[in-house]
Amino acid sequence: MRAIRRFTVRPVLPPALAALGTLAGNLRWCWHPPTQDVFAAVDSELWESTGRDPVRLLGAVDPARLEALAADQAFLDLLGGAAADLERYLNGDSWFQKQAEAPRSIAYFSPEFGITAVLPQYSGGLGILAGDHLKAASDLGVPLVGVGLLYKHGYFTQSLSREGWQQETYPVLDPDELPLSLLHEEDGSRALVTLTLAGGEELVARIWVAHVGRVPLLLLDTDVEQNPDHFRAVTDRLYGGNSEHRLRQELLLGIGGVRALRAWSRITGAPEPEVFHTNEGHAGFLGIERIRELSVAGSGPELDFDTALEVSRGSTVFTTHTPVPAGIDRFPRELVEQYFAGASPVPGVPVDRVLALGTEDYEGGDPGVFNMAVMGFRLAQRANGVSQLHGHVSREMFNGLWPAFDEAEVPITSITNGVHGPTWVGREVFELAEAHGADGGADDADSFWATVDKIPGPEIWATKRVLRQRLIEDARRRLTDSWTRRGASPAELGWIDSVLDPDVLTIGFARRVPSYKRLTLMLSDPERLKSLLLHPERPVQLVIAGKAHPADDGGKKLIQEIVRFADDPEVRHRIVFLPNYDIGMAQPLYPGCDVWLNNPLRPYEACGTSGMKAALNGGLNLSILDGWWDEWFDGSNGWAIPSADGLEDPDRRDDLEATALYDLIENEVATRFYDVGEDGAPGRWLEMVRHTLKSLGPRVLATRMVRDYVRQLYTPAAVTGRKLNADYKGAAQLSQWKHRVREGWSGVRVEHVESSGVGDAPEIGTLLSVRAFVSLGDLSPEDVEVQLVHGVTDSEDQLVSSQSEALTLAESYQGGRHRFDGSVTLARSGAFGYTVRVVPRHDLLASAAELGVVALPA
C-alpha cells in the first residue's frame, strides 16, 4: 500500500544532548574523527548501518537510548568536548585574517559539490575538488560562500548486471533527511528565488543551506509546489536530460545563484561578495545577472552595458577544468536566443550582447553554438587552469580568443589543484605522526612533514598493513553486496572471504570512465596481467572502481571488460571491481593502496587529484606524466609511465604504454615492495614513501591551493573590483578607454626599428640597444606599452621562451609618431632574436593580452 504523502519526523533531543543537533548540523564532522566518535558512541551499530550519517542516526535512535545518554556523564563529557572544539574552530583566529587587501567575501559557484557521501551531490573530480575547496577555505578562515544546486536524485547509484554491465538507479533524496536547513525570511516564510523563462513562465527555487565548517553552501531546489511538473524537474539529476534541460539548470545556477546570494546577505547580514568564482563554465550566467543588476532601470546604478561588464568581470575569476573541447557545454545559439529574447530571465539585458559573449567568432569556431567556456573567459578578467600542463593546454585550446598573441601570453594562468588532507588521510596516519611530535591541532600540516624521518620504518609498515586490511574488509563487504545484486546466492560466495591479501602489493585505480582515462589499458595483454597477479613470489592485487556516464555505452563496455576479467576464478582473489565509487568507498581505498595507477592519454588529464590523496597516505604514484604528476614527479617519489606522444595509431600507442606499465610493475615496483630487510620492512620502498610525503605533502594540500587562489586571484580581483565599484567612474573610464583603443588600433604601427651595439660577433654581456619608431594614430603614448621582445629562436626564426622589456618614450613628432628607446644585455649564448611590438596599457588591465590586439613590424 503506497502512502499518499511522505515527510520526515525529526527527533526531539533531551536538553542535555542539544549539542548533538549542533554537531550533526555542521559538516565539519565528516573530516573530524573526534566528532565521529561522539556519534559512534550514541549507537555504534546504528552508526554503521545508517552509513555514518548523523542526521539519519539521530532520526533512528531509540528515545530510551537518548534518555540514557543524557544521564551518562562520560558521554556528556565526550559530547561537551566535541561541541567546545567546534566552537573554537568556528570562531578562532585564522590564516586569512592576516591577509592584506583580501576580499570581504567570495562567492564560489559550482554545479556539484562532493563533501560527504551522505550528501550525494557530485559525480567526480570537479565536485570533489569543489568540496575540498570549501573545506580548506573553512580551515583557513577564508570568507567563502558556496553556491550550487540540490539534485533530487543526485548523480546515480551504480550496480552491475550478471553479465557485468553497468546499471543505474536514481534513489530519491529527501532534503529533510540530509544535513541541510531551509533559508527563511524574517517573517518565517521560505526564501525563494524566481526566474522568468522562455514563454513567460516563472521558475521558482527554494534555498537550502549546508554548513561546511565556517563556509555556508547555498543549494537551489526547484521541487516546490509553485512550479509545474516540468519546472519541478529542473533540479532532478546532475548532468542529466537534454540540452534545454541543462540550459535551464545553468540559468538557475548562475542567475538564480546570484539572487540566492543576495537573499542570504539580506537575511543573515553577511557581507555581499566582492569576488565571484565560477568553477567551470556551468555557472557562467552569473555574470549576465550581475550586469543586469548594474545596468537595468530599477535594479541598481543603471550603468550602460559596457561599464557594467567591466564592473562585473573585474571581480570575477573563471577556472576551466577540461582539456578537451567535448567537455565544454555548448548550446545551439537559437536555443539560447529563445531564452533571452522576449520573456528573459534577465529582463532589460540586450539579447544580442548576451549571444555575443558566448559566440565562437574566431578561426575554427562554430558560429551556430553558444560556448559556456568562451562566455566564462569573456566575463572574467582572471582565469586559470588546474595544473601547469593544463594551463598550457588551455592556452592552446582558447588561443583563438586572443589570436594576436602567442600561446604563452594567453591570459590563462595555472593554480594546481590540491586535496583536503583531513578528509582523505587515514586516521591512523595522523595518529602515527602525532605520536612522534606532529601538531594535530594546526590548521595546516607543516609539522607532519618534520616527523616523517623520525618514525621507524617498521611502524610505518605496520600502519600501512592496518590500512590495507581495512580496505580489504571494505572491498569484501562491497563485493558480497555486488554479487548478491547480480543474482548470486550466499552458497556461491564463500570465495569472497579470501579475496585480496593484506600482505600483497595493492594497486588502486578508481575514477570516472571516459575513454581517455583508459580503464582497460591494463588488459592490453591479459596473460601478462595474469602473470603479475599470480606471481609466486611477488604477486600484485588490483582494486578498481569507476562510473561511466549513463549515456556512455563505450564507457560501460570498458567496465564490462574489466568485470569479466575480474570474474575469472583463476584471478578473482587478486583483482576486484567495486561498483558505486563514491566518497564512502574512496576514504578506505586511498589509504589502503600501496600504489596509485593513472594511465590517461596525455595531455587529457587536467589534474587528477586521486593520486594526491594516495600520496598523503604514503602511497606511491605510477602514472603517465599528465596533470599534476607531470609537474611534481621528481624521479624518486613514484614512477612515470613512458608515453608515446604523437603516435598516430591509437592501438599501437596503447600497446607500447601498456608494455611499459607491465615492465615497471614487474621489474621495479614489485621488486622494491618485496625487498624486505631484517626488521621486516622494505627499506628502499620506505625511502620512497618518506620522500613522497616530504616532497609532495606540502604541495598537494587544498590549503596550499586555496592560499594560491587568495593571493594570486581573489585579492587582485577584489582590489580591481574596489577601484571599479567605488563610484563606478573607474569602470566607466575603463570601458570608454577600451572602446577608444579598439576604435583607434588600426592606426597603430611599428614603422621602423634600429639597433646598435652588437656588431658582427656579439658575446655574452653585450648590450643591445634598440630604437623603435611607432605611429599611434589617435592614441597617446600613455595608452600603450612599446615592448622589446627577445629570446631564443628556432629554425624558423620563431621566438621561443621569450621575455619582454618596456621601451621608454624618447621623443614625439607630429602626426602621432613617436620614438621609444631601450636596451637588453645578452645573457646567454646561442641563437638569439628580438622584435618590437605595441600592446595596450592601462592600470586596470590584468594582462596586456586582455583586449586581444597587438601591433608588430610589417
Stockholm file with secondary structure:
# STOCKHOLM 1.0

chainA/1-858         MRAIRRFTVRPVLPPALAALGTLAGNLRWCWHPPTQDVFAAVDSELWESTGRDPVRLLGAVDPARLEALAADQAFLDLLGGAAADLERYLNGDSWFQKQAEAPRSIAYFSPEFGITAVLPQYSGGLGILAGDHLKAASDLGVPLVGVGLLYKHGYFTQSLSREGWQQETYPVLDPDELPLSLLHEEDGSRALVTLTLAGGEELVARIWVAHVGRVPLLLLDTDVEQNPDHFRAVTDRLYGGNSEHRLRQELLLGIGGVRALRAWSRITGAPEPEVFHTNEGHAGFLGIERIRELSVAGSGPELDFDTALEVSRGSTVFTTHTPVPAGIDRFPRELVEQYFAGASPVPGVPVDRVLALGTEDYEGGDPGVFNMAVMGFRLAQRANGVSQLHGHVSREMFNGLWPAFDEAEVPITSITNGVHGPTWVGREVFELAEAHGADGGADDADSFWATVDKIPGPEIWATKRVLRQRLIEDARRRLTDSWTRRGASPAELGWIDSVLDPDVLTIGFARRVPSYKRLTLMLSDPERLKSLLLHPERPVQLVIAGKAHPADDGGKKLIQEIVRFADDPEVRHRIVFLPNYDIGMAQPLYPGCDVWLNNPLRPYEACGTSGMKAALNGGLNLSILDGWWDEWFDGSNGWAIPSADGLEDPDRRDDLEATALYDLIENEVATRFYDVGEDGAPGRWLEMVRHTLKSLGPRVLATRMVRDYVRQLYTPAAVTGRKLNADYKGAAQLSQWKHRVREGWSGVRVEHVESSGVGDAPEIGTLLSVRAFVSLGDLSPEDVEVQLVHGVTDSEDQLVSSQSEALTLAESYQGGRHRFDGSVTLARSGAFGYTVRVVPRHDLLASAAELGVVALPA
#=GR chainA/1-858 SS CCCSCCCCCCCCCCGGGHHHHHHHTBGGGGGCHHHHHHHHHHCHHHHHHTTSCHHHHHHHSCHHHHHHHHTCHHHHHHHHHHHHHHHHHHHSCCGGGGCTTCCSCEEEECSCBCSCTTSCBCCSHHHHHHHHHHHHHHHHTCCEEEEEECCTTCSCEEEECTTCCEEEECCCCCGGGSSCEECBCTTSCBCEEEEECGGGCEEEEEEEEEEETTEEEEEEECCSTTSCHHHHGGGSSTTCSCHHHHHHHHHIIIIIHHHHHHHHHHHHCCCCCSEEEEESGGGTTHHHHHHHHHHSTTTSSCCCHHHHHHHHHHTEEEECCCSSGGGSCEEEHHHHHHHHSSSCSSTTSCHHHHHHHHBCCSTTCCTTEEEHHHHHHHTCSEEEESSHHHHHHHHHHTGGGSTTSCGGGSSCEECCCCBCHHHHSCHHHHHHHHHTTCCTTSSSCHHHHHHGGGSCHHHHHHHHHHHHHHHHHHHHHHHHHHHHHTTCCGGGCGGGGGSSCTTSEEEEEECCCCGGGCGGGGGSSHHHHHHHHTCSSSCEEEEEECCCCTTCHHHHHHHHHHHHHHTCTTTTTTEEEESSCCHHHHHHHHHHCSEEEECCCTTCCSCCTHHHHHHHTTCEEEEESCHHHHHHCCSSSEEEECCCTTCSCHHHHHHHHHHHHHHHIIIIIHHHHTCCCTTSSCHHHHHHHHHHHHHHHHHHBHHHHHHHHIIIIIHHHHHHHHHHHSSSHHHHHHHHHHHHHHHHGGGCEEEEEEEESCCSSCCTTCEEEEEEEEECTTCCGGGEEEEEEEEEECTTSCEEEEEEEECEEEEECTTSEEEEEEEEECCSCSCCEEEEEEEECCTTCSCTTTTCCCBCBC
#=GC SS_cons         CCCSCCCCCCCCCCGGGHHHHHHHTBGGGGGCHHHHHHHHHHCHHHHHHTTSCHHHHHHHSCHHHHHHHHTCHHHHHHHHHHHHHHHHHHHSCCGGGGCTTCCSCEEEECSCBCSCTTSCBCCSHHHHHHHHHHHHHHHHTCCEEEEEECCTTCSCEEEECTTCCEEEECCCCCGGGSSCEECBCTTSCBCEEEEECGGGCEEEEEEEEEEETTEEEEEEECCSTTSCHHHHGGGSSTTCSCHHHHHHHHHIIIIIHHHHHHHHHHHHCCCCCSEEEEESGGGTTHHHHHHHHHHSTTTSSCCCHHHHHHHHHHTEEEECCCSSGGGSCEEEHHHHHHHHSSSCSSTTSCHHHHHHHHBCCSTTCCTTEEEHHHHHHHTCSEEEESSHHHHHHHHHHTGGGSTTSCGGGSSCEECCCCBCHHHHSCHHHHHHHHHTTCCTTSSSCHHHHHHGGGSCHHHHHHHHHHHHHHHHHHHHHHHHHHHHHTTCCGGGCGGGGGSSCTTSEEEEEECCCCGGGCGGGGGSSHHHHHHHHTCSSSCEEEEEECCCCTTCHHHHHHHHHHHHHHTCTTTTTTEEEESSCCHHHHHHHHHHCSEEEECCCTTCCSCCTHHHHHHHTTCEEEEESCHHHHHHCCSSSEEEECCCTTCSCHHHHHHHHHHHHHHHIIIIIHHHHTCCCTTSSCHHHHHHHHHHHHHHHHHHBHHHHHHHHIIIIIHHHHHHHHHHHSSSHHHHHHHHHHHHHHHHGGGCEEEEEEEESCCSSCCTTCEEEEEEEEECTTCCGGGEEEEEEEEEECTTSCEEEEEEEECEEEEECTTSEEEEEEEEECCSCSCCEEEEEEEECCTTCSCTTTTCCCBCBC
//
